[in-house]
């Protein structure tokens, strides 16, 4: 049988050989593996951003895929490495909250705590589990040489670390925070539009650090250099500046408030969720 594809997401960047070495380990176990890069430019140690990027990617991976997410500031500590089985894919990640958005939107059918001595090809380094644990585990799973049950003991899904990523709601006022800043400087907030009934036609007002960008459908509905809010391709409210960077204009963590128009609730300007 053909091996399942492996999809990689890390904060390793492309300046060093870290990603290439992970792939070398995988191919050393099974030379016919197909390894696909999702993203390696997650801001270092930014688990929240990684959780968002991971969530945007997994709906599109082929059935049976192994997804490896290594943004792991707790590497070498007692934090667990977990393998999570979903209907469409298996996720291999540190148990540090990186799976929060995926767990919130997809049903996890089984969770296993990976035991290093079952999968590591050598004594694991204290600082590079991507090479020594994640890479061989992914290769063994994708090639069928090991099953999920052989990786370690089953654990309760409810025991997994999850981050508090929902916006704070104060009546009809939402205090949003930024999940992710993309390459264009767009600010992806933690407000999922469908959950709150936000559309360009709905009566909602957005305020970002004293500015009130309109909620529109797409960038072209604003003039060059003007701020706007819109529903991004993953369903979250995003803040942008047409042909410019919202991150440069407002900073990477501005105060963002969304208010249903006509609501009389007062609130203070804060980005705390």
C-alpha positions in Angstrom: 0.0 0.0 0.0 1.1 3.6 -0.7 2.2 5.6 2.3 0.0 8.4 3.5 1.3 12.0 2.8 2.9 14.0 5.6 2.3 17.7 6.1 4.7 19.8 8.1 4.1 23.0 10.1 6.9 24.5 12.2 8.5 27.7 13.4 11.9 26.5 12.1 12.2 28.9 9.2 14.4 28.3 6.2 17.7 29.7 7.4 18.8 26.5 9.1 18.8 22.8 8.2 16.1 21.8 10.8 13.3 21.1 8.3 15.6 19.4 5.9 17.0 17.1 8.6 13.5 16.2 9.7 12.7 15.2 6.1 16.0 13.2 5.9 15.0 11.2 8.9 11.6 10.5 7.5 13.0 9.4 4.1 15.6 7.3 5.9 12.7 5.3 7.3 10.6 5.2 4.1 12.2 6.6 0.9 8.9 6.7 -0.9 7.2 9.1 1.6 5.6 12.3 0.2 6.3 15.2 2.6 4.5 18.5 2.0 5.5 21.8 3.6 2.5 23.7 5.0 4.5 26.5 6.7 7.8 27.0 8.4 7.7 30.7 9.1 5.4 30.7 12.1 6.7 33.4 14.5 9.1 31.6 16.9 7.3 30.1 19.8 4.0 31.6 18.8 1.6 28.7 19.7 -1.5 30.8 19.1 -0.5 31.7 15.6 0.4 28.1 14.9 -3.0 27.0 16.2 -4.7 29.3 13.7 -2.5 28.3 10.7 -3.0 24.6 11.5 -6.7 25.1 11.7 -6.8 26.7 8.2 -4.8 23.9 6.6 -6.3 20.6 8.0 -9.6 20.7 6.2 -7.8 20.4 2.9 -5.4 17.5 3.5 -6.2 14.2 1.9 -7.9 11.5 4.0 -5.4 9.5 6.0 -2.8 12.2 6.1 -0.3 12.7 8.9 -0.1 16.3 10.0 3.0 17.3 12.0 2.9 20.6 13.9 6.2 21.5 15.8 6.0 24.8 17.5 7.3 23.6 20.8 8.7 26.1 23.3 8.5 23.4 26.0 10.8 21.0 24.1 12.8 18.8 26.5 10.4 19.4 29.5 7.7 17.2 30.8 5.2 18.4 28.2 3.7 15.5 26.3 3.9 14.7 22.6 0.5 13.5 21.4 -1.0 11.8 18.4 -4.6 12.7 17.8 -6.8 10.7 15.4 -9.5 12.6 13.5 -11.7 11.3 10.8 -9.7 12.9 8.0 -6.1 13.0 9.4 -3.8 12.2 12.3 -2.2 15.1 14.1 1.2 14.8 15.7 2.0 17.8 18.0 3.2 18.9 21.4 0.5 19.0 24.0 0.8 22.8 24.5 -2.5 24.1 23.1 -1.4 24.1 19.4 -4.4 21.8 18.7 -6.9 24.1 20.3 -8.8 25.4 17.2 -8.7 22.0 15.5 -10.1 20.3 18.6 -12.8 22.9 18.8 -14.0 22.4 15.2 -13.3 18.7 14.6 -14.0 15.6 16.7 -11.0 13.8 18.0 -11.6 10.1 17.9 -8.6 9.0 19.9 -5.6 10.6 21.7 -2.3 8.9 22.5 0.7 10.1 24.4 3.7 9.2 22.3 6.4 7.4 24.2 9.9 8.4 23.0 11.5 5.0 23.5 9.0 3.4 21.1 9.8 5.7 18.2 13.0 7.6 18.6 15.8 6.6 16.2 18.4 7.7 18.8 18.5 9.1 22.3 16.4 12.3 21.8 18.2 15.6 22.1 16.8 17.9 24.7 16.2 20.6 22.1 15.4 18.9 18.8 12.5 16.6 19.2 11.4 17.5 15.7 14.3 15.4 14.4 14.4 12.7 17.1 10.8 12.1 17.9 8.3 13.8 15.6 10.0 12.9 12.3 10.4 9.1 13.0 6.9 8.9 14.5 5.4 10.6 11.5 7.3 8.3 9.1 6.3 5.1 11.0 2.6 6.2 11.0 2.5 7.3 7.4 4.2 4.2 6.1 2.1 1.8 8.2 5.1 0.5 10.2 3.4 1.5 13.4 -0.2 2.0 14.4 -1.5 4.7 16.7 -2.0 2.2 19.4 1.7 1.2 19.3 2.9 4.7 19.9 1.9 4.9 23.6 -1.0 4.9 26.0 -4.4 6.2 25.2 -5.2 9.4 27.0 -8.5 11.4 27.6 -9.1 14.1 24.9 -10.3 16.3 27.8 -6.8 16.1 29.3 -5.3 17.9 26.4 -4.0 21.5 26.9 -6.3 24.0 25.3 -5.8 27.8 25.0 -8.4 30.4 25.8 -8.9 31.8 22.3 -12.5 33.0 22.3 -13.3 36.8 22.3 -14.6 38.2 25.5 -18.3 39.1 25.1 -19.9 41.9 27.1 -23.5 42.0 26.0 -23.4 42.8 22.2 -19.8 44.0 22.5 -16.9 41.7 21.5 -13.4 42.4 22.8 -11.2 40.7 20.2 -7.6 39.8 20.1 -5.2 38.9 17.3 -4.6 35.2 16.5 -2.2 35.7 13.6 -0.5 38.3 11.5 -0.1 37.1 7.9 2.6 38.0 5.4 0.6 41.0 4.2 0.3 42.5 7.7 -3.4 41.6 7.9 -4.6 41.1 11.5 -6.6 37.9 11.9 -8.8 38.2 15.0 -10.3 35.5 17.2 -13.9 36.5 16.1 -15.4 33.8 13.9 -18.0 35.8 12.0 -20.6 33.0 11.6 -20.7 32.4 15.3 -21.6 36.0 16.0 -23.8 36.7 13.0 -21.3 39.2 11.5 -21.7 40.0 7.8 -21.0 43.1 5.7 -24.7 43.7 5.6 -25.2 43.2 9.4 -25.3 46.2 11.7 -21.9 45.8 13.4 -19.3 48.5 14.0 -15.6 47.8 14.3 -13.1 50.0 16.2 -9.3 49.5 16.1 -7.3 51.7 18.4 -9.6 54.7 17.8 -10.1 54.0 14.1 -13.5 52.7 12.8 -12.8 50.7 9.6 -16.0 49.6 7.8 -16.8 45.9 7.6 -16.8 45.2 3.9 -16.6 42.2 1.6 -13.2 42.6 0.1 -10.2 45.0 -0.1 -11.3 46.8 -3.3 -14.2 48.3 -1.5 -11.9 50.7 0.3 -9.5 53.4 -1.1 -5.8 52.8 -1.2 -4.3 53.2 2.3 -7.6 53.0 4.1 -8.3 50.5 6.8 -11.1 47.9 6.5 -12.5 44.9 8.3 -13.7 41.8 6.5 -14.4 38.1 6.8 -11.3 36.3 5.9 -11.1 33.1 3.9 -11.1 31.0 7.1 -14.2 32.7 8.5 -12.6 35.0 11.0 -12.8 38.8 11.1 -9.6 40.3 9.8 -8.3 43.9 9.9 -6.4 45.2 6.8 -5.2 48.3 5.2 -5.6 48.3 1.4 -2.3 47.9 -0.3 -0.5 48.4 3.0 0.0 46.7 6.4 -2.5 46.8 9.2 0.3 45.5 11.6 2.4 48.5 10.8 -0.5 50.9 11.1 -2.0 49.6 14.3 0.7 47.3 15.8 0.5 43.5 16.1 -1.8 43.5 19.1 -4.1 46.5 19.0 -7.3 47.0 20.9 -10.2 45.7 18.7 -13.8 46.0 19.6 -16.9 44.9 17.6 -20.2 46.3 18.6 -23.7 45.6 17.3 -25.0 48.9 16.2 -27.8 50.3 18.3 -26.5 48.5 21.4 -26.1 50.8 24.4 -23.6 48.7 26.3 -20.5 50.7 27.2 -17.1 49.1 27.3 -13.5 50.0 27.7 -11.0 49.7 24.9 -9.1 46.5 25.5 -7.7 43.6 23.5 -7.8 41.1 26.3 -10.0 38.1 25.4 
